[in-house]
Each structure stands twice: as structure tokens, then as C-alpha cells.
């Protein structure tokens, strides 16, 4: 069938720089000079061939479409830069948060296991680790300062 990948075909990764500037411009609806301007402003960084030709990846095409959408609603290029930067930061923070949550769960599991094995052997004091204790609803914290 025409249009379907052949057996054994492996699609390029989304980061593989495969599109020349004219194809990238056509796929995004932007002029090639606009793509060059976005590169010069640091909004996008296409790959380069050995001869210096630009090559755009699928992710680059998606980013160019996003830039085009933002500018179409009246956001200036500096605003676009800030939005993209904030999106990148938010994604990095979300990834880091997931890593920390996984690490916390692994630590809690290891602590529970260590406490359980200590109890099985008749050792160990009651659990005083804050990470394993459930909060006591009747406890409260009062912050005060002595008056001069």
C-alpha cells in the first residue's frame, strides 16, 4: 500500500533533524526568512549539516507552529521568548518533582522495611521518623516572641 512504512522501517526520532528550511517553512506556513530570524533571535536552534545547511526536527516544527500561534494572537517576540522559557522551566520542575516523589516513595518503602525487620527481631524503638508518622490532628504549633 502506498503511504505506509515498509517492513523494517524505523521512523526518525522527534529530535532527528531531517527537514530542510524550505520544507520546514512549508510545514509551518512561515517564510524561510522568518525561520532564519527566529534562529537569529534564539527562539529556535535547528541542526546543521556538515556544509552549514539548516535541518529542522519534528520538535522544531512543533515549536515553530507554537511561535506562529503566539505571534498570530498579538504576542511580541520578546513575550514569546518569555513564554517559551517559562514553559521549559515548568516542564523541568515537573520532571524534577516526579523524580523527587519517586525518591521519597523509595525512601519511605526502605524505612518501612527496615522498621518492620527490626520489629520482627524484637529490636528497635517505636517509630519516631516524621516521614513515616501520620500527622496527629490534636497537635498544634504555637509561635511566639518575647516582648522586650
N, C-alpha and C positions, 0 to 999 in steps of 0.2 A: 504494500500500500504506500502510496506517495505521502510524504509528510511525516511518517512515523520513523523514529530512530531505528537503525538496523540493529540486529542482534549483536551484542558485544559493544555497542556504542555506549560511551560514558559521557554524560553531559558535563560541560565545564563547571567548575565551582562558581558560585556567585561572585567571587573575588577575582576570577580569571579575567585578565584584561584582553578582550577579544575584539571589541568594536572599534573601527577607525572613526575619526571625528565626523566624517560625513554621515555614517550610519547612526552614530550617537545623536547627531543633530536631528536626523530624520525621526528617530525613535522618540525623541523628547519634544519635537516641534519647535526647537530652538535653532537659531542661526549658528553656524560654526564659530563665527566671531564672538558670539555671546558665550559659548563654551570656553573659548580662549580667555575672555575677560574674567569669567568665574574662576578659572585656574589662576590667572594673574592676581586676583583678589584673595586667593587662598580658600575659596569656598569648596573647591574640588581639586583632587590631585590624581589625574589619570596616570596609568602606567606609561612607560616609554619603551619603544623598540631600541635596538642597538643603534639605529640610524637617527633616533630622536623623535620618531613619529609618536603621536599620542595614541593610546589604546585604552578604551573605557570598558569597565566591567559591568555586569548586571547591577551590582550595588551602586556603581557610579550613575547608571541610567536612572535608577530609582531616586537617588539623591538629586539629580538634575531635575527630575519631574517635581520633586518636593520644592526645590528652589523656585521653579517656574510657577507652581501653585501659590507660593507665598508672595512672590512679586506681583502675580496677577490680581491679588486682593489688596494691593497697595502698600505692602511692606517693603521698605527700602533694603538695599543690600547689607547695610550695617545691622539692621534689625534681623535680617535673615541669618547673618553670621552669629548673632547672639542667640537666636532661637536654636540653631543647629548645635551650638556649643552647649546650651542648657540641656538639649535632648541627649547629647553624648554623655554629659555629666550624670544625668538622671539614669541612663542605662548602665553606666559604670557603677553607680551607687546601688542600683537594684541588683546587679551581679554580685557585688561585694556583700550586700545584705544576705543574699541567698547562701553565699559561702559561709558567712558568719553563723547563720541559722543552722546550717548543716554541721558546722564545727561544734556549736553549742549542744545540739542533739546528740552528737557522738560523745561529747564530754559527759553529758548527763547519763547516757547509757553506760559509759565506763564507770562512772561513780556509783551508779545503782548496782552494777555488777560487783564492784569492789565491796560495797557495803553489804550486799547480800551474802557474798562469800565469807566476809568477816563474821556476820551473824551466824551463819551455818557452822562456823568453827567455834562459836561461843566467844568471839572476841568483839572488840570494838564498842565504843560508846554509842549512845543514841545519836541519830542524825542531827548534826548542827550545821551542816553545809547549807548556806542560803539558796544555792542553786537547786537543791532537792526539796527544800521545805516548801510547804504550801503556806501562803500568807495567812496570818492569824487576823481575822476580821476585828477582834477586840483590841488589838494592839494599836497604839497611836504614837505619834511623834510630836513633841511639843518643842518648838524652837523659841528661845527667849534670850534676851540680852539684859544684862545687869545695868541698871541706871546709874549714871555717875553720881 
